[in-house]
Amino acid sequence: MGTAMTLVKDSPPNTAPRPESASAAGARRRGRRENLAGYLFMSPWIAGFLLLTAGPMAASLYFAFTDYNLFNSPKWIGFDNFTTMFDDPRWQNSVEVTAKYVVIGTPLKLLLALGVALLLAQSRRGQAFYRAAFYAPSLIGASVSIGFVWRALFSDDAVVDRTQSFFGFHVGGWVGNPDWVLYSLVALTVWQFGAPMVIFLAGLKQVPRELYEAAEVDGAGPFRRFWNITLPMISPVLFFNVLLETIHSFQIFGSAYVVSNGTCGPADATLVYTCYLYQKGFKDSQMGFASAMAWMLLLAVALVTAVLFWSQKRWVHYEEAAR
């Protein structure tokens, strides 16, 4: 008996792996099938991203360092496109025009959107109609037809010209005046304030009414309630709108091209960055130079975005951080 106990005691434990249960194996197979189905449903997007986004971006990065005119094989020239770009006075002018458009148009658009959102946040009759009416320009403003209408409105002896002449301002049509044509584009982008207005309106609806009631009890007026309650509470929404509209402003092309009748003028007054990029790439057949311009635009937008994200620590207030 002692020998038997010794054998039992000295025998090694059974370390053989247990067979996987049928339910666990079935769950694994179902998981693989579900993953495969997910990848199959994603395959159109993946193919589109690789063929229409990632592939062209990689090609344009290569073309940026080449002399390429769409008809002959690209020839590697290194950084010559970039050095030529910085010495080009028209490129410098396009940077100035775009910066002026962004600095003037974006704040005006956001101010108007916030002001209208504050009015629509109050309960009033016909509120749904006003929201739809103010949002409609954002849906149609980017179309080519609106560009033609805008050009007709701001031409010589048109509606805007006659209206300002009635009030004693004789500046002529804005479209043909190099000093005023850019402001017609600013007016067009400000007119399309509906999209940021809706986002502001959603943010205003999230502000607790108790804060306004407490401020009224303390004797705070409308301006102080707006400055100390409304702005801090909607600062994340404000940051989102500033970021989005700034990026959109850098990408302006259609309205400038249509309003100027394809010339980006007069006197290069509406020569925004993308318009000059289009001219160099498709009119002058300098696709290598245009690719270099496109990557400079990407770097500029990335830099502005980084600055905005860095600055948000000073003026954007999140509820999680407050807690």
C-alpha positions, 0 to 999 in steps of 0.5 A: 500500500505504501508503494502504491501511495508513493507511486501516486505521490511521485507521479507528475500532474496531468498537464495535458491541455484540455480540449476546447469546449464546443461553445468556445470554438463556435464563438471563435468561428462566429467572431471570425465570420463577423470580422470577415463580414465587417471587412467586406462591408468596409472594402469599398471605403478602403478601396476608395481611400487607397485609390482616391485619397492615399494614392493621389496624395503619395503621387502628389508628394512625389510630383512636388519634387519633379518637373511634371507637365502632365504630358511628359515623364516627371523629372526629379528636380529636388526642392526647385519647385519650392524655391521658385514658389517663394520667389514668385510674386503671384504666389506671394499675392495669393498668400496675402489674398487668402490670409485677408479672406480668412482673417476677415470672412471667418470672424464675421461669419461666426459672429453673425452665426452666434448672434442669430443663434442667440435670437433663435434660442429664445422661444418664439412663434415660427421658430422652426421656419426661421431656423430652416430659412437661415440654414438654407444658404449653407445648402446652396451657397457653394453651388456654381449657380449661386456664384453666377447670381452673386456675380450678377448682384455685384456687377455694375449697375446691378442691385448692390450698385444701385442700392449703395448709390441711393445712399450716396456711396458711388463705388460702382460694381464690386466685381470689376473693382479690385479694391472691393471684389474680395469683399463680395466673396467675404459677403458670400461666405458670411451669407452662408452662416447657417451651418455654424449657426445650427452648431451654436444653437445646439450648444446654447440649448445645453447651457443650464437655465439655472445659471441664468436664473442665479445670475439674474438674482445676483443682478447680472445684466444681459451682457454680463450673463453672456460674457460670464455664462454663455461664452464659457459654457459654449466655448467647446462649440465655439472652438469647433466652429472656429477650427472648421470654418478656418479650414474651410476658408483656406480651401475657397475656390469655387466662389472666387473662380466663378465670381471672377469669371475664371480670371481670379481678378481683376488685377489678381484681386481674387487670386486665392491660393487654390485658384492660383494652384489651379492655374499653375496645374491645369492652365500652365501644365506645371503639375509639379509646381502645383503639387508643391503648392498643395503640400504647402497649403496642407502644412499651413493648415496643419500649422494653424490647426496646431496653433488653435489646439494649443490656444484652446487651453487658455479659453476653452472650458470643458465640463470634465476639466472643471470637475 
